[in-house]
Amino acid sequence: MNDGGRADLDYCYVTTTGRRSGTPHTIEIWFAQQGDVVYLLSGGGDANDWVKNLRAHPTVGLRLGDRDLICRARVVEDPEEDELARRLLM
């Protein structure tokens, strides 16, 4: 399977748009992928700036290995999906 090296990656880069500044902010973060969905966990929950930013501006940049994507982000609200994401990331 040619996945651009994503199978061996531990982390990705997410670029959000600052909710107040409007400027791009990039973080390095661990991730897990299930099909077309990429899951990220915020250790600080909604308190982290990147989560606040994506809530305000859900279009984000995502770099997975050598692939750059523009994606629509969302915060997982469903408890079963949240449990799945946590299992995948552990």
N, CA, C and O atoms as a Tinker XYZ file with bonds, in Angstrom:
   360  protein
     1  N      0.855000   -1.180000    0.000000    73     2
     2  CA     0.000000    0.000000    0.000000    64     1     3
     3  C      0.892000    1.232000    0.000000    63     2     4     5
     4  O      1.779000    1.349000    0.845000    81     3
     5  N      0.673000    2.146000   -0.928000    73     3     6
     6  CA     1.452000    3.379000   -0.981000    64     5     7
     7  C      0.696000    4.469000   -0.233000    63     6     8     9
     8  O     -0.237000    5.069000   -0.767000    81     7
     9  N      1.098000    4.716000    0.987000    73     7    10
    10  CA     0.396000    5.693000    1.820000    64     9    11
    11  C      1.267000    6.890000    2.140000    63    10    12    13
    12  O      1.002000    7.606000    3.107000    81    11
    13  N      2.295000    7.120000    1.352000    73    11    14
    14  CA     3.168000    8.270000    1.592000    64    13    15
    15  C      3.958000    8.139000    2.880000    63    14    16    17
    16  O      4.431000    9.139000    3.420000    81    15
    17  N      4.112000    6.891000    3.394000    73    15    18
    18  CA     4.864000    6.690000    4.620000    64    17    19
    19  C      4.052000    6.900000    5.878000    63    18    20    21
    20  O      4.611000    6.855000    6.974000    81    19
    21  N      2.751000    7.128000    5.764000    73    19    22
    22  CA     1.938000    7.437000    6.941000    64    21    23
    23  C      1.877000    6.293000    7.938000    63    22    24    25
    24  O      1.728000    6.535000    9.135000    81    23
    25  N      1.986000    5.063000    7.481000    73    23    26
    26  CA     1.867000    3.923000    8.399000    64    25    27
    27  C      2.937000    3.951000    9.482000    63    26    28    29
    28  O      2.696000    3.473000   10.591000    81    27
    29  N      4.120000    4.504000    9.186000    73    27    30
    30  CA     5.190000    4.516000   10.187000    64    29    31
    31  C      5.237000    5.811000   10.985000    63    30    32    33
    32  O      6.076000    5.940000   11.876000    81    31
    33  N      4.388000    6.750000   10.704000    73    31    34
    34  CA     4.464000    8.053000   11.365000    64    33    35
    35  C      3.854000    8.016000   12.753000    63    34    36    37
    36  O      2.832000    7.370000   12.980000    81    35
    37  N      4.491000    8.714000   13.674000    73    35    38
    38  CA     3.945000    8.874000   15.016000    64    37    39
    39  C      3.210000   10.198000   15.151000    63    38    40    41
    40  O      2.305000   10.330000   15.975000    81    39
    41  N      3.595000   11.168000   14.352000    73    39    42
    42  CA     3.007000   12.494000   14.507000    64    41    43
    43  C      2.726000   13.125000   13.145000    63    42    44    45
    44  O      3.239000   12.694000   12.112000    81    43
    45  N      1.898000   14.152000   13.187000    73    43    46
    46  CA     1.574000   14.930000   11.999000    64    45    47
    47  C      1.672000   16.401000   12.374000    63    46    48    49
    48  O      1.926000   16.742000   13.529000    81    47
    49  N      1.471000   17.259000   11.400000    73    47    50
    50  CA     1.463000   18.701000   11.629000    64    49    51
    51  C      0.091000   19.237000   11.255000    63    50    52    53
    52  O     -0.431000   18.946000   10.178000    81    51
    53  N     -0.483000   20.019000   12.151000    73    51    54
    54  CA    -1.795000   20.617000   11.923000    64    53    55
    55  C     -1.623000   22.127000   11.966000    63    54    56    57
    56  O     -1.034000   22.673000   12.899000    81    55
    57  N     -2.146000   22.792000   10.945000    73    55    58
    58  CA    -2.098000   24.249000   10.899000    64    57    59
    59  C     -3.520000   24.779000   11.011000    63    58    60    61
    60  O     -4.367000   24.521000   10.156000    81    59
    61  N     -3.761000   25.524000   12.079000    73    59    62
    62  CA    -5.060000   26.160000   12.291000    64    61    63
    63  C     -4.923000   27.653000   12.022000    63    62    64    65
    64  O     -3.816000   28.186000   11.943000    81    63
    65  N     -6.060000   28.314000   11.884000    73    63    66
    66  CA    -6.093000   29.765000   11.733000    64    65    67
    67  C     -6.430000   30.365000   13.085000    63    66    68    69
    68  O     -7.425000   29.990000   13.705000    81    67
    69  N     -5.603000   31.298000   13.544000    73    67    70
    70  CA    -5.830000   31.933000   14.841000    64    69    71
    71  C     -7.210000   32.570000   14.907000    63    70    72    73
    72  O     -7.594000   33.332000   14.019000    81    71
    73  N     -7.943000   32.260000   15.948000    73    71    74
    74  CA    -9.320000   32.749000   16.074000    64    73    75
    75  C     -9.397000   34.251000   16.243000    63    74    76    77
    76  O    -10.392000   34.868000   15.864000    81    75
    77  N     -8.344000   34.858000   16.816000    73    75    78
    78  CA    -8.314000   36.320000   16.982000    64    77    79
    79  C     -7.381000   36.979000   15.985000    63    78    80    81
    80  O     -7.704000   38.023000   15.417000    81    79
    81  N     -6.227000   36.371000   15.772000    73    79    82
    82  CA    -5.210000   36.997000   14.919000    64    81    83
    83  C     -5.437000   36.744000   13.435000    63    82    84    85
    84  O     -5.062000   37.560000   12.593000    81    83
    85  N     -6.052000   35.610000   13.120000    73    83    86
    86  CA    -6.227000   35.236000   11.721000    64    85    87
    87  C     -4.965000   34.692000   11.078000    63    86    88    89
    88  O     -4.956000   34.400000    9.882000    81    87
    89  N     -3.900000   34.551000   11.854000    73    87    90
    90  CA    -2.636000   34.047000   11.311000    64    89    91
    91  C     -2.542000   32.529000   11.503000    63    90    92    93
    92  O     -3.147000   31.981000   12.425000    81    91
    93  N     -1.787000   31.852000   10.634000    73    91    94
    94  CA    -1.655000   30.397000   10.763000    64    93    95
    95  C     -0.784000   30.008000   11.958000    63    94    96    97
    96  O      0.201000   30.673000   12.279000    81    95
    97  N     -1.171000   28.926000   12.595000    73    95    98
    98  CA    -0.424000   28.363000   13.737000    64    97    99
    99  C     -0.288000   26.870000   13.492000    63    98   100   101
   100  O     -1.283000   26.179000   13.273000    81    99
   101  N      0.943000   26.370000   13.529000    73    99   102
   102  CA     1.201000   24.957000   13.254000    64   101   103
   103  C      1.698000   24.262000   14.512000    63   102   104   105
   104  O      2.550000   24.782000   15.232000    81   103
   105  N      1.152000   23.077000   14.764000    73   103   106
   106  CA     1.596000   22.247000   15.882000    64   105   107
   107  C      1.997000   20.873000   15.352000    63   106   108   109
   108  O      1.514000   20.426000   14.311000    81   107
   109  N      2.882000   20.221000   16.084000    73   107   110
   110  CA     3.229000   18.824000   15.842000    64   109   111
   111  C      2.456000   18.029000   16.882000    63   110   112   113
   112  O      2.481000   18.364000   18.067000    81   111
   113  N      1.764000   16.974000   16.444000    73   111   114
   114  CA     0.916000   16.236000   17.378000    64   113   115
   115  C      0.817000   14.771000   16.961000    63   114   116   117
   116  O      0.868000   14.450000   15.773000    81   115
   117  N      0.676000   13.891000   17.943000    73   115   118
   118  CA     0.448000   12.475000   17.661000    64   117   119
   119  C     -0.918000   12.324000   17.041000    63   118   120   121
   120  O     -1.825000   13.117000   17.293000    81   119
   121  N     -1.056000   11.287000   16.219000    73   119   122
   122  CA    -2.333000   11.059000   15.560000    64   121   123
   123  C     -2.549000    9.572000   15.331000    63   122   124   125
   124  O     -1.628000    8.762000   15.437000    81   123
   125  N     -3.787000    9.241000   15.017000    73   123   126
   126  CA    -4.146000    7.901000   14.559000    64   125   127
   127  C     -5.115000    8.078000   13.404000    63   126   128   129
   128  O     -5.873000    9.046000   13.353000    81   127
   129  N     -5.079000    7.138000   12.486000    73   127   130
   130  CA    -5.947000    7.238000   11.320000    64   129   131
   131  C     -6.802000    5.993000   11.213000    63   130   132   133
   132  O     -6.317000    4.872000   11.364000    81   131
   133  N     -8.079000    6.205000   10.948000    73   131   134
   134  CA    -9.026000    5.112000   10.711000    64   133   135
   135  C     -9.754000    5.466000    9.419000    63   134   136   137
   136  O    -10.614000    6.346000    9.404000    81   135
   137  N     -9.406000    4.780000    8.344000    73   135   138
   138  CA    -9.989000    5.126000    7.053000    64   137   139
   139  C     -9.572000    6.532000    6.663000    63   138   140   141
   140  O     -8.385000    6.857000    6.664000    81   139
   141  N    -10.548000    7.363000    6.331000    73   139   142
   142  CA   -10.270000    8.745000    5.934000    64   141   143
   143  C    -10.246000    9.714000    7.107000    63   142   144   145
   144  O    -10.039000   10.912000    6.913000    81   143
   145  N    -10.456000    9.216000    8.320000    73   143   146
   146  CA   -10.528000   10.085000    9.498000    64   145   147
   147  C     -9.195000   10.052000   10.245000    63   146   148   149
   148  O     -8.658000    8.983000   10.533000    81   147
   149  N     -8.675000   11.235000   10.550000    73   147   150
   150  CA    -7.457000   11.370000   11.339000    64   149   151
   151  C     -7.876000   11.900000   12.705000    63   150   152   153
   152  O     -8.543000   12.930000   12.803000    81   151
   153  N     -7.478000   11.185000   13.760000    73   151   154
   154  CA    -7.824000   11.573000   15.122000    64   153   155
   155  C     -6.611000   12.174000   15.817000    63   154   156   157
   156  O     -5.498000   11.662000   15.702000    81   155
   157  N     -6.837000   13.255000   16.529000    73   155   158
   158  CA    -5.837000   13.919000   17.358000    64   157   159
   159  C     -6.415000   14.018000   18.757000    63   158   160   161
   160  O     -7.623000   14.200000   18.906000    81   159
   161  N     -5.596000   13.906000   19.775000    73   159   162
   162  CA    -6.074000   14.076000   21.147000    64   161   163
   163  C     -5.466000   15.326000   21.749000    63   162   164   165
   164  O     -4.261000   15.560000   21.658000    81   163
   165  N     -6.315000   16.115000   22.359000    73   163   166
   166  CA    -5.871000   17.315000   23.045000    64   165   167
   167  C     -5.757000   17.016000   24.527000    63   166   168   169
   168  O     -6.765000   16.780000   25.193000    81   167
   169  N     -4.541000   17.025000   25.047000    73   167   170
   170  CA    -4.339000   16.775000   26.469000    64   169   171
   171  C     -5.037000   17.797000   27.350000    63   170   172   173
   172  O     -5.439000   17.485000   28.471000    81   171
   173  N     -5.179000   19.001000   26.851000    73   171   174
   174  CA    -5.845000   20.064000   27.610000    64   173   175
   175  C     -7.298000   20.247000   27.243000    63   174   176   177
   176  O     -7.935000   21.206000   27.679000    81   175
   177  N     -7.836000   19.327000   26.435000    73   175   178
   178  CA    -9.234000   19.444000   26.023000    64   177   179
   179  C     -9.477000   20.750000   25.289000    63   178   180   181
   180  O     -8.654000   21.182000   24.482000    81   179
   181  N    -10.599000   21.368000   25.569000    73   179   182
   182  CA   -10.981000   22.626000   24.912000    64   181   183
   183  C    -10.126000   23.809000   25.331000    63   182   184   185
   184  O    -10.253000   24.890000   24.756000    81   183
   185  N     -9.261000   23.631000   26.315000    73   183   186
   186  CA    -8.417000   24.742000   26.780000    64   185   187
   187  C     -7.254000   25.019000   25.823000    63   186   188   189
   188  O     -6.700000   26.118000   25.836000    81   187
   189  N     -6.879000   24.046000   24.999000    73   187   190
   190  CA    -5.755000   24.244000   24.080000    64   189   191
   191  C     -6.136000   25.209000   22.967000    63   190   192   193
   192  O     -7.240000   25.150000   22.425000    81   191
   193  N     -5.204000   26.096000   22.636000    73   191   194
   194  CA    -5.467000   27.094000   21.599000    64   193   195
   195  C     -5.811000   26.456000   20.260000    63   194   196   197
   196  O     -6.695000   26.948000   19.559000    81   195
   197  N     -5.130000   25.369000   19.888000    73   195   198
   198  CA    -5.408000   24.781000   18.580000    64   197   199
   199  C     -6.835000   24.267000   18.500000    63   198   200   201
   200  O     -7.434000   24.294000   17.425000    81   199
   201  N     -7.397000   23.797000   19.615000    73   199   202
   202  CA    -8.795000   23.344000   19.629000    64   201   203
   203  C     -9.723000   24.553000   19.505000    63   202   204   205
   204  O    -10.690000   24.523000   18.743000    81   203
   205  N     -9.428000   25.607000   20.252000    73   203   206
   206  CA   -10.232000   26.831000   20.147000    64   205   207
   207  C    -10.179000   27.377000   18.720000    63   206   208   209
   208  O    -11.192000   27.825000   18.183000    81   207
   209  N     -9.000000   27.338000   18.115000    73   207   210
   210  CA    -8.846000   27.831000   16.746000    64   209   211
   211  C     -9.675000   27.018000   15.754000    63   210   212   213
   212  O    -10.360000   27.591000   14.907000    81   211
   213  N     -9.619000   25.690000   15.853000    73   211   214
   214  CA   -10.363000   24.904000   14.869000    64   213   215
   215  C    -11.856000   24.974000   15.098000    63   214   216   217
   216  O    -12.629000   24.785000   14.158000    81   215
   217  N    -12.282000   25.238000   16.317000    73   215   218
   218  CA   -13.716000   25.454000   16.541000    64   217   219
   219  C    -14.168000   26.726000   15.815000    63   218   220   221
   220  O    -15.263000   26.769000   15.253000    81   219
   221  N    -13.320000   27.761000   15.829000    73   219   222
   222  CA   -13.661000   29.025000   15.172000    64   221   223
   223  C    -13.486000   28.942000   13.661000    63   222   224   225
   224  O    -14.273000   29.516000   12.908000    81   223
   225  N    -12.458000   28.231000   13.220000    73   223   226
   226  CA   -12.131000   28.106000   11.794000    64   225   227
   227  C    -11.813000   26.631000   11.515000    63   226   228   229
   228  O    -10.655000   26.226000   11.616000    81   227
   229  N    -12.821000   25.823000   11.166000    73   227   230
   230  CA   -12.589000   24.376000   11.045000    64   229   231
   231  C    -11.780000   23.923000    9.828000    63   230   232   233
   232  O    -11.402000   22.754000    9.761000    81   231
   233  N    -11.505000   24.791000    8.881000    73   231   234
   234  CA   -10.650000   24.394000    7.770000    64   233   235
   235  C     -9.201000   24.462000    8.235000    63   234   236   237
   236  O     -8.722000   25.522000    8.640000    81   235
   237  N     -8.506000   23.330000    8.175000    73   235   238
   238  CA    -7.138000   23.242000    8.686000    64   237   239
   239  C     -6.225000   22.627000    7.630000    63   238   240   241
   240  O     -6.682000   21.940000    6.716000    81   239
   241  N     -4.927000   22.886000    7.774000    73   239   242
   242  CA    -3.921000   22.206000    6.988000    64   241   243
   243  C     -3.441000   20.998000    7.762000    63   242   244   245
   244  O     -3.297000   21.057000    8.983000    81   243
   245  N     -3.194000   19.913000    7.071000    73   243   246
   246  CA    -2.726000   18.686000    7.710000    64   245   247
   247  C     -1.583000   18.132000    6.876000    63   246   248   249
   248  O     -1.732000   17.890000    5.678000    81   247
   249  N     -0.438000   17.934000    7.522000    73   247   250
   250  CA     0.707000   17.304000    6.853000    64   249   251
   251  C      0.906000   15.928000    7.460000    63   250   252   253
   252  O      1.182000   15.779000    8.650000    81   251
   253  N      0.756000   14.923000    6.600000    73   251   254
   254  CA     0.985000   13.533000    6.983000    64   253   255
   255  C      2.140000   13.029000    6.134000    63   254   256   257
   256  O      1.972000   12.738000    4.950000    81   255
   257  N      3.295000   12.931000    6.737000    73   255   258
   258  CA     4.466000   12.507000    5.982000    64   257   259
   259  C      4.762000   13.510000    4.888000    63   258   260   261
   260  O      5.032000   14.678000    5.166000    81   259
   261  N      4.714000   13.057000    3.638000    73   259   262
   262  CA     5.008000   13.947000    2.519000    64   261   263
   263  C      3.746000   14.496000    1.856000    63   262   264   265
   264  O      3.822000   15.101000    0.787000    81   263
   265  N      2.603000   14.292000    2.473000    73   263   266
   266  CA     1.330000   14.775000    1.911000    64   265   267
   267  C      0.812000   15.971000    2.680000    63   266   268   269
   268  O      0.739000   15.947000    3.909000    81   267
   269  N      0.452000   17.021000    1.950000    73   267   270
   270  CA    -0.186000   18.203000    2.527000    64   269   271
   271  C     -1.648000   18.213000    2.095000    63   270   272   273
   272  O     -1.957000   18.127000    0.907000    81   271
   273  N     -2.532000   18.317000    3.066000    73   271   274
   274  CA    -3.970000   18.263000    2.806000    64   273   275
   275  C     -4.663000   19.465000    3.424000    63   274   276   277
   276  O     -4.187000   20.032000    4.408000    81   275
   277  N     -5.778000   19.843000    2.847000    73   275   278
   278  CA    -6.678000   20.808000    3.467000    64   277   279
   279  C     -7.885000   19.993000    3.919000    63   278   280   281
   280  O     -8.494000   19.275000    3.127000    81   279
   281  N     -8.221000   20.111000    5.202000    73   279   282
   282  CA    -9.258000   19.261000    5.787000    64   281   283
   283  C    -10.275000   20.097000    6.568000    63   282   284   285
   284  O    -10.036000   21.257000    6.905000    81   283
   285  N    -11.385000   19.482000    6.834000    73   283   286
   286  CA   -12.417000   20.073000    7.681000    64   285   287
   287  C    -12.325000   19.364000    9.025000    63   286   288   289
   288  O    -12.549000   18.157000    9.115000    81   287
   289  N    -11.994000   20.116000   10.065000    73   287   290
   290  CA   -11.827000   19.543000   11.404000    64   289   291
   291  C    -13.134000   19.643000   12.189000    63   290   292   293
   292  O    -13.994000   20.480000   11.912000    81   291
   293  N    -13.247000   18.768000   13.165000    73   291   294
   294  CA   -14.381000   18.820000   14.081000    64   293   295
   295  C    -13.925000   18.246000   15.409000    63   294   296   297
   296  O    -12.986000   17.452000   15.470000    81   295
   297  N    -14.591000   18.650000   16.456000    73   295   298
   298  CA   -14.333000   18.093000   17.779000    64   297   299
   299  C    -15.289000   16.923000   17.954000    63   298   300   301
   300  O    -16.494000   17.060000   17.741000    81   299
   301  N    -14.753000   15.783000   18.338000    73   299   302
   302  CA   -15.580000   14.591000   18.534000    64   301   303
   303  C    -16.441000   14.790000   19.768000    63   302   304   305
   304  O    -15.940000   15.063000   20.858000    81   303
   305  N    -17.750000   14.646000   19.576000    73   303   306
   306  CA   -18.713000   14.808000   20.677000    64   305   307
   307  C    -19.316000   13.470000   21.098000    63   306   308   309
   308  O    -19.754000   13.315000   22.238000    81   307
   309  N    -19.338000   12.503000   20.177000    73   307   310
   310  CA   -19.948000   11.208000   20.437000    64   309   311
   311  C    -19.045000   10.372000   21.353000    63   310   312   313
   312  O    -17.881000   10.151000   21.020000    81   311
   313  N    -19.559000    9.903000   22.499000    73   311   314
   314  CA   -18.720000    9.129000   23.433000    64   313   315
   315  C    -18.105000    7.864000   22.825000    63   314   316   317
   316  O    -16.970000    7.517000   23.150000    81   315
   317  N    -18.837000    7.175000   21.951000    73   315   318
   318  CA   -18.290000    5.958000   21.341000    64   317   319
   319  C    -17.149000    6.281000   20.386000    63   318   320   321
   320  O    -16.146000    5.567000   20.353000    81   319
   321  N    -17.295000    7.351000   19.611000    73   319   322
   322  CA   -16.215000    7.743000   18.712000    64   321   323
   323  C    -15.011000    8.246000   19.507000    63   322   324   325
   324  O    -13.865000    8.010000   19.124000    81   323
   325  N    -15.273000    8.937000   20.609000    73   323   326
   326  CA   -14.195000    9.407000   21.476000    64   325   327
   327  C    -13.410000    8.215000   22.030000    63   326   328   329
   328  O    -12.180000    8.238000   22.071000    81   327
   329  N    -14.124000    7.187000   22.449000    73   327   330
   330  CA   -13.457000    5.982000   22.969000    64   329   331
   331  C    -12.627000    5.315000   21.870000    63   330   332   333
   332  O    -11.513000    4.860000   22.130000    81   331
   333  N    -13.155000    5.253000   20.656000    73   331   334
   334  CA   -12.428000    4.684000   19.525000    64   333   335
   335  C    -11.127000    5.469000   19.288000    63   334   336   337
   336  O    -10.056000    4.879000   19.147000    81   335
   337  N    -11.234000    6.786000   19.246000    73   335   338
   338  CA   -10.061000    7.613000   19.005000    64   337   339
   339  C     -9.002000    7.384000   20.080000    63   338   340   341
   340  O     -7.815000    7.277000   19.771000    81   339
   341  N     -9.418000    7.311000   21.316000    73   339   342
   342  CA    -8.468000    7.092000   22.410000    64   341   343
   343  C     -7.806000    5.727000   22.302000    63   342   344   345
   344  O     -6.608000    5.599000   22.553000    81   343
   345  N     -8.569000    4.708000   21.932000    73   343   346
   346  CA    -7.987000    3.355000   21.744000    64   345   347
   347  C     -6.976000    3.358000   20.620000    63   346   348   349
   348  O     -5.902000    2.769000   20.748000    81   347
   349  N     -7.310000    4.020000   19.509000    73   347   350
   350  CA    -6.404000    4.056000   18.366000    64   349   351
   351  C     -5.091000    4.775000   18.696000    63   350   352   353
   352  O     -4.036000    4.425000   18.166000    81   351
   353  N     -5.164000    5.767000   19.563000    73   351   354
   354  CA    -3.972000    6.563000   19.872000    64   353   355
   355  C     -3.126000    5.953000   20.985000    63   354   356   357
   356  O     -2.015000    6.425000   21.226000    81   355
   357  N     -3.601000    4.948000   21.652000    73   355   358
   358  CA    -2.833000    4.350000   22.747000    64   357   359
   359  C     -1.922000    3.262000   22.243000    63   358   360
   360  O     -1.200000    2.648000   23.028000    81   359
